[in-house]
């Protein structure tokens, strides 16, 4: 049911987000094994989170963690798991580096990769880096996008369901949902059509639409939030939504249908690096470029752990290629909007 799925999602996302914090505890408690097997780390992350953050019954958590070693085929470590968790209960919280040691504090208590903390500290300063890392650990807010001009109607529909909400002042059609409702449940029960879309993401399409283009290309469109917003903002325009991934692009169609926008959007599976469109034929091109995502780590829970310094360089190279494609495809005097959800200068100003 929704409650169980929500509990599971919260557990998985929290353990992924805070794994740096829990790895520090493991490094202090693991007197013999400094690098537990991945299965053991996963069991211990979950158990530590349940004990520390969720305040579940500690001895029940320990017993379940020990049982999980058998289920995951690492029963040889039953004693290790039992001993480590009971030491945590018996001895209490471990010490973490203080904020005076900013990078170490960010890498352990604030649970960020050391390379990223060092990079941000060098560019932003240590105090701003720590504030940014702390913000990335907050639960992300849930935002909805009403159809153009229908924000009051959406709010009335939310009120009728008993779901608290607020209009977002800096967005034309944005609403923040204050009641925690799973997006799938919300979209299935709400009569007023809307889209789930982050507040920052809602700022991009209006920039493209400002010149009132008639033929618009969203060059990296999946999963489709900005493409459907463009179609909604430009009722007289034709929007071509292109992406290299058929699977990801297929997610666009149900959202467009729910919003009544299917007839205004053409889907095209194409590689943005070598797109099969005639040069100079679009009035506006949106390039929402693939990026490291360092500006949305609160929402993309695993992104901080799967990125590397090399990704910043490689993605900047790819972005330059894609931007060249976008500039070729727009007509003289047309508009290209380049957007990322990265904070890194190489992917933006540079």
N, C-alpha and C positions, 0 to 999 in steps of 0.2 A: 504494500500500500504506500501512499505518498509519504506518510510519517516515517516509515521504515527506510524508504529510499532517501528521504531528506537526511535522516540520521547517518546513513551510510555515506552519502556525499560529503556531509560535514566532517566526518571522521577522516575520509580519504584526503579531502582537500586540506584539512588542517595539518595532518601528518606530513603531507607533501610540502606545505608552506613552511612548517616549523622543523623540518628534519635537521637543519643545522644546529638548532638548539638541542634537539634530542641526541644528535651525534656527539655533542660536547659532553652531555651527561654520560653517554656510553663510554667515551674515551676516559672519563674520570673513574667510572665504576668498573671498567673492564681491565682488571689488573694483569690478566694474562693475554687476552685476545684484544688487540687494538683495532682489528678489522674484521668484525663478524660477517659471516656470509650474508648475502642480500636477504634471504628468507628470514634469518634471525633479526637483522636490522628492522625489517618490516614488522615483525611480531613485537619487537621492543619499542619501536616508535608508537605503535597503537597502544600498547600497555601504558607507556609513560604518559601519553596524551590523556588516556582515560583517568589515570591517577591524578595527574597534575592539573589539567584544565577542566575535565568533566566531573571530577570528584566522585567517580564511581566507587563502589565498595572495593577497597584495595585488595583484600585477600581473594575475592572472587575474580578480580582482574588477573592476579598472579596465577591462579589455578587455570583460568582460561588460556593464558599465554603459554603455560607449560603444555596444556593439551594441544595447542596449535603447533607445537614443535613436531608432534607425532603426525598431525594431519598434513604438514608441509614437508615431511620426509627428513626432518633434521632432529629427530628424537634423541640423537647423541648429545644434544646441547640442552636437555631438560634441566640438568643441574645448574648449568651456566645461567640460563634464563631465570630460573627460580632464585638463585643466589643474588643475581644482579638486582632484580626487582625488590627482593626483601631487604637488600642493603639500602635501596632508595627509600623504602618505607621506614626503616629503622634509623637511618642516619639523617634523613631530611634533605632539603635542597642542597645541591652542589653550588660552589662559587662560580660566578661568571666574570670575565674581564669587565672592568668598569668602563663607562663611556669615555673616561680620560684616555683610554687605549682604544681609540675610535674604531679602527679597522678590525681589531680582535673582537670588540663588542658587537660590531655589525655581523661578523662571520659566525658568532656563536649565539648570543642572546637574540639578535635580530634576524638570524638565519638567512644570510645572504652569501653568495660566493665571494671569496676573499678578493678575487681579481676585480669584481664589479665594485665592491666597497672601496678598494684602492683607487679605481678609475674615477668614481664619483667624488671621493675625498680630494683628489688632485684638481678636479675641475670646479667643484662647487664649494669646497671647504668641508672640514670634518663635521661641523654642526649641522649644515644643510644635508649632508650625506646621511647622518643619523636620523634626521627628521624624515627624509625620503624613505629610508629602509623601514622605519616604524609605520609610516603610512601604507607601505606595501603589505603590511601584515594585518591591516584592518579588514573586516568583512566588507566586500564591495557592495555598493548600493545597487538597487534594481530600478532601472529607468524604462519607461514606456514612451513610444512615439505615437501620438494621435494622428489621424488623417488631417491634412492641412485645414486649419480653421475649426477643428472639431475637438479641441482640448476640453472645453466645458462639458461636451457630451460624454467624453471618456471619463472625466472626473465624476459625473453624475452616475455613470454605470458602475464605477468602482465603489462609490458611496453606497449604492443600492446593494452591493455584495457585502458591505461591511468592511471594506478594505481601505484603510487610511492611506491618504495620498496627498501630495502637494505639487502645484505647478512649479516648474523649474524656471526661475526668472530670466535666465540668459538663453533659453531655448524658446522658439516660437511654438512648438507643438509638444514639448517634453513634459512628462509627469514622473515624479519619483514616487514609487510605491513603498510606503513605510511599513505596511503589513507584509511579513515574509510569506509569500505565496509561491509555490513552485511554478515556473513559467509555463510548463505544459498544462497544469491545472488551470492557470489563469486564462490562457488562450482558448481552452476548450469550453470554459464556462462564461466568459465575458461576451455579451451580445454586441457591444460596440467594437468594431474592428480596430486593432492597434498592432504595433510591433514592439518586441523587446529589443531595445538598442541602447547602448551606453551613451551617456550624456555627451562625452567628447566626440563620439562617432557621429552624433546628430548635427554637429557643427559643420561638417564637411560638405554635404550635398547642397546646402543653401549657397555656398560660395560658387559651386558649379552652375547652379540655376540662376544666379543673379543676372547673367547676360541673356537669359531667355533663349537658350539654344534650341534648335528644332531637331537636330540629330546628335545624340550623345552616346559616347562609348565609355563604359566602365571596364577598364582594361584587366583588372584583377578582382572580379566581382564577388566571388564566393566568400561567405555564404549568402550575401545578397542584401544586407541591410541598407547599404547606401544606394544600390540600384533601385530598390523599391521606393526609397525616399525620393530619388530623382524622378521616377515615374509619377509619384504622387504630386510633387511640386510643379511638374511640367506636363499638364494634361494634353497639350498640343504636340508634345515632342515624341520622338521614337527613341527608346533607350535600348542599346545593345549591351547586354551583360556577357562578358567574355571571361573565361578562366580555363586554365590548362587541365584542371582536375574535373572529369565528368562526375565523380562521386560528390565532390563538394558543390559543384554547380547545381546538381540535382536538388540540393536543399533549398534553392531559391524558389523553385516552382510552387511548393505548397504555401509559402509565405505570400507570394504574389497573388495566388488565387484567393487566399483568405482576405486580402485587402482589396480584391476586385481590380487588380492591376495587370493581370496576365496578358491582356490584349495590347498593352503598351510596351512590353518588354520582349525582346528577341534574345534567346540564349545561344551562345556560340562557344563550343569547346575549342580553344586556341591557345597557343603559347604566346604570351605577351612579348617575348624576346624576338619573335618573328611572326607577327600577326598577319592573317590572310585577308586583310582589309585594304581597300584602295587608299593610297596616300592622299591626304588633304581633303577627305570627304566628311569629316565630323566638325560640327560647330564647337564642341567641347569634349575634352577627354579627361576622365578622372583616373589618375594612377594612385590607388591606395596600395602602396608598394609592399611586398614582402619585406619584413624587417625583424630585428632582434626582439622587438616587443618590450623593451625595457621600461616603457612608460605605462604598461598595463600589467605589471607583475602581481598586483593585488587580485586581478581577475584570472590571469593565466598562471595557475598555481605551480606548474612544473617548469615554466619557461626559464626561471632563474637558474635552474640546475642543468638544463640541456644546452644553454648557450655558452660560448667561449669567446675569448678575445679575437680569435681568428674569424668568427662569424661576423663581427662588426666589419672587418675588412672585406670579406667575401660578399656579404650582402650589399655593401656600398657599391661594389663593382657591378653586381646584378642590377641594382637600382639605376645606375647610370645607363645601362643597356636598355632597360625598360623605359626610362625617361626619353631616350633617343627615339624609341618606337612611338611613344605618345606624341612627341613633337612632329614626327613625320605624318602622323595620321590626322592631325588637326589642320583645318583650312587656314590660309593666311588671315590674320586678324581674329582667329578663334582663341579659345581659352584652354589651357592645360592646368589642372589642379593636381599638385603632387602632395601626397599625405603619407605620413607614417605614424605608428604608435611607439616610436623609439625616442629616447632622450639623447641619443648619441650624435655628436656634431657631424661625424663622418657620414651619417645617414640622412642628415638634414641640411644645415647651412652649407656644409662643405660639398 
